[in-house]
Amino acid sequence: MKNYLDRIVPKYSDALRAGNQRYELRTARKKVEWAVSERQHAQALQNELRNANATLTVLMGLAAQ
């Protein structure tokens, strides 16, 4: 997750910040780029987080027994 954030934050943080209306035209391009090029990376991260959550759920169940 850290690797993903280290790659994304410098490139898109200003464009994806909530309430960023001051530079809306500038950030619109970045938002479109995010939606198109980062979708696969975001889905991969989501799958990794889902798997980690499932693993933790199993481990917590085992520890409770």
KOLBA-40921 format. One record per atom (N, C-alpha, C): residue in three letters; z, y, x. Coordinates in pm, whole numbers, plus 50000, padded with zeros to 5 digits. Layout:
BEGIN
ALAZYX...
END
This chain:
BEGIN
MET500004988250082MET500005000050000MET500005012550087LYS500765012250195LYS500805023750285LYS499425026550344ASN498705016150383ASN497365018150437ASN496455024850336TYR496565020550212TYR495755026250105TYR496095041150087LEU497365044250079LEU497775058150062LEU497415066750182ASP497555061150303ASP497195068650423ASP495715072350423ARG494895064150361ARG493465066850357ARG493115076450244ILE493795075350132ILE493445082950012ILE494045096950010VAL495305098250044VAL496015111050028VAL495345122550102PRO495005121250229PRO494375132750295PRO493025136650232LYS492325127050181LYS490985129550130LYS490975135049989TYR491885130349903TYR491815133549761TYR493045140349702SER494095142449778SER495345147249718SER495175160449643ASP494455169949698ASP494285182749629ASP493485181249500ALA492475172949502ALA491615171249385ALA492315163749272LEU493215154649307LEU493845146349205LEU495205151549160ARG495655162349217ARG496955168049180ARG496895173349037ALA497925170448961ALA497995174948821ALA498075190148815GLY497365196048722GLY497415210348701GLY496665218448805ASN495765212448875ASN495015219448979ASN493795226248917GLN493985237848859GLN492905244948793GLN492305255848881ARG492995259648983ARG492555270749067ARG491215267849133TYR491015255749179TYR489785252049248TYR489035241349171GLU488955242949041GLU488435232348956GLU487005228248993LEU486135237649023LEU484765234049059LEU484715226349191ARG485535230549286ARG485565223449414ARG486105209349399THR487145208149317THR487785195049305THR487025185649213ALA486155191049129ALA485375182449038ALA484535172349117ARG483955176849226ARG483155167849309ARG484015156549366LYS485195159949411LYS486105149849466LYS486565139949358LYS486775145049237LYS487175136249128LYS486085126349093VAL484845130949093VAL483725121949066VAL483605111849179GLU483725116549302GLU483675107549418GLU484775097049409TRP485985101349371TRP487105092149353TRP486765081449250ALA486255085749137ALA485965076449027ALA484905066349066VAL483945070449146VAL482835061549182VAL483175052949304SER483595059149411SER483715051649536SER485055044649556GLU486095049349492GLU487415043549516GLU487845033549410ARG487025031449310ARG487395022449201ARG487705008449252GLN486875003049339GLN487094989549391GLN488384988849472HIS488634998949553HIS489854999049634HIS491094999949545ALA491015008149443ALA492135009549351ALA492394996449275GLN491334989649236GLN491494976849166GLN492084966349259ALA491674966449386ALA492234956949482ALA493734959549502LEU494114972149512LEU495524975549525LEU496294971349400GLN495724973649285GLN496364969649160GLN496594954549156ASN495614946849201ASN495764932249205ASN496854928149303GLU496914934649418GLU497964931449516GLU499344934549459LEU499474945849391LEU500764949449332LEU501144939849220ARG500174935649142ARG500434926049035ARG500924912749094ASN500294908249203ASN500704895749268ASN502104896949328ALA502374908349389ALA503704910549447ALA504774910749338ASN504454916849226ASN505394917249114ASN505654903149061ALA504634895049049ALA504794881349003ALA505664873349099THR505444875349228THR506234868349330THR507694872449321LEU507954885349307LEU509334889949295LEU510004884649169THR509274883749061THR509814878448937THR510244863848955VAL509404856049022VAL509724841949047VAL510954840949137LEU510984848949243LEU512134848649335LEU513434852849266MET513364862649179MET514564866949107MET515014856049011GLY514084849048949GLY514424837948862GLY515094826748938LEU514584823649056LEU515184813249140LEU516574817249187ALA516724829849223ALA518024834549271ALA519064834349159ALA518624836449036ALA519544836648923ALA520054822648891GLN519304812548929GLN519724798848902GLN520714794949005
END
